[in-house]
């Protein structure tokens, strides 16, 4: 009964997630369409004339990031991991590749073009890309070394980092619904905007790290008490 309730809860969470994700996915592919058009700079500040490398990096970043967010929740299905381990491994490899592309493309674009929000946003977003890229590399390393504990820990970190771009928009949506956009400016210079440059991933990473530490301490405690 407990397993059934758990599966139902996960199913409901995923259903809600994908419903909220739909506008994000549509926006992502809409931006890709703009980026591939002949007048992309006229339609979005993300693209500029004569910046082929930066424009290509942004298109790659948006594409890989959108697909990454869409696929990563599938790793929550325990049944898939247990019954179809090959699928879990194949999906994991795809997610790692997407995370590497997303992070590297973002870190390529930022030094070339910067961000609309200035130095604070540039620092926050670059650090996010670095965290995403590093987590993907470490997860791949743990998998190759068959380090189950390390694989679990880095998998959790990558999972929440992969949701970062979606969480960023969820934060803004909830904030505007609750406050009407208090502390947010069109050029992302408001107090809320400055906090948001880090709030969409740093608190989640801290929470994950606390969870990992508690689980490890609990596991060590069990080993100590077993005769």
C-alpha positions, -999 to +999 in steps of 0.1 A: +000+000+000+028+024+009+045+017-025+013+023-043+008+056-025+043+066-033+038+059-070+006+078-071+022+108-054+051+108-078+027+104-107+006+134-095+038+155-090+050+147-125+016+155-140+016+190-123+053+195-132+047+188-169+016+210-170+037+239-156+065+230-179+045+233-211+048+272-213+085+269-206+090+244-234+070+264-259+090+295-250+123+277-254+115+264-288+100+297-297+134+314-289+152+287-309+130+296-339+138+333-334+175+325-331+175+306-364+156+334-383+173+360-404+162+389-382+169+373-348+186+405-333+155+425-341+133+401-323+154+394-291+182+410-272+197+375-268+210+376-304+232+402-321+245+409-356+280+397-363+280+374-332+277+340-348+295+322-320+275+338-293+242+333-312+250+296-318+260+292-282+227+306-270+207+284-294+225+254-281+221+265-245+183+269-249+178+237-269+199+215-246+185+231-214+149+227-226+153+190-234+172+185-201+144+199-180+119+179-199+137+145-195+153+147-161+121+139-140+119+105-157+148+094-135+124+096-106+106+064-117+120+036-095+103+010-116+122+021-147+155+020-128+148-015-114+131-032-143+148-014-172+182-006-160+194-001-196+169+027-200+181+044-168+217+042-179+209+054-215+188+083-202+215+091-176+241+094-204+218+116-224+211+139-194+248+142-187+255+151-223+227+177-223+239+192-190+275+195-203+262+212-235+239+235-215+266+245-191+294+249-216+272+269-241+261+292-214+296+298-201+307+305-237+279+330-243+283+350-211+319+361-216+311+371-252+278+389-246+273+393-209+238+394-195+210+420-194+212+422-156+248+434-154+277+420-133+256+404-106+235+384-130+266+376-151+284+362-120+253+343-108+245+327-142+281+318-149+284+302-115+252+282-123+266+270-156+299+260-139+279+241-112+258+223-138+289+214-159+309+202-129+280+181-116+276+164-149+313+156-151+313+142-116+282+121-121+298+106-152+330+099-132+310+082-104+292+060-129+324+050-146+340+042-112+309+023-101+308+045-069+271+041-059+272+066-031+289+092-052+266+085-081+236+090-058+249+122-043+260+138-076+228+126-093+207+146-067+228+177-073+225+174-110+188+168-108+181+200-090+205+220-111+189+207-142+156+221-130+173+255-124+160+274-155+124+262-148+127+271-111+139+305-121+107+312-140+086+295-113+100+319-088+092+349-109+057+337-117+049+331-080+064+364-070+044+384-096+012+366-086+018+374-049+033+409-051+027+422-086+065+422-092+076+441-061+113+447-063+117+436-099+127+459-127+127+455-165+165+455-166+166+430-137+183+455-114+157+454-086+163+438-052+143+407-060+161+403-094+195+405-076+185+378-052+171+357-080+204+356-097+214+330-071+182+319-054+171+296-083+199+271-075+220+279-044+193+272-018+184+240-035+221+229-036+224+237+001+193+217+009+205+187-012+239+189+006+222+188+040+201+159+029+231+140+016+250+146+049+221+134+070+217+103+050+254+095+052+254+101+090+223+079+093+240+051+073+272+054+094+250+052+126+234+020+114+268+004+106+281+013+141+251-002+159+251-035+139+271-061+159 
